[in-house]
Amino acid sequence: MINQTAKDGKTWAIVSHLTFVGLIIAVIMNMEKRNAFTSFYNRQMLGLVILLFISQITDKYINGTLGYVLWIISAIGWLFSFIHILKGEIKPIPYIGEKFQEWFRNIY
């Protein structure tokens, strides 16, 4: 059963995962209510956006194969995160999700 915090924050967590603009909107809309579920997934998505940016820079300027691998990791992380939003579970992305929570703890 989905608890009330997840139920209330699910919409903005989904919006944050749609586009970068959606992430910005979700962060702004969550500043007032500070829903823990939405905040968790906003931080996860911010980390994934940064990883995606790094993959694009790596692909273009350093190594195409490494950039592609980073892109695949970010795509799998996004899918993992999105599935758990739909389930109403707070579950970090394996290996990197806890770091995203630590690094972006001030993001709502």
JODASUL-V34815 format. One line per field, one symbol per residue. ss: DSSP state (H for helix, E for strand, L for the rest). phi: phi as a letter, one per 40 degrees, with the letter a starting at -180 (. if undefined). psi: psi as a letter, one per 30 degrees, with the letter a starting at -180 (. if undefined). A space follows every 50 residues. Layout:
ss: ???
phi: ???
psi: ???
This chain:
ss: LLLHHHHHHHHHHHHHLLLHHHHHHHHHHHHHHLLHHHHHHHHHHHHHHH HHHHHHHHHHHLLHHHHHHHHHHHHHHHHHHHHHHHHLLLLLLLLLHHHH HHHLLLLL
phi: .cccccccccccccdcccaccccccccccccccfccccddcccccccccc ccccccccccbbaccccccccccccccccdcccccccgbcbccdgbcccd cccbcccc
psi: kkleeeeefeefeeeffeleeeeeeeeeffeeehkeeeeefeeeeeeeee eeeeeeeeeefdkeeeeeeeeeeeeeeeeeeeefeefgkjjlkkefeeee eeehfgk.
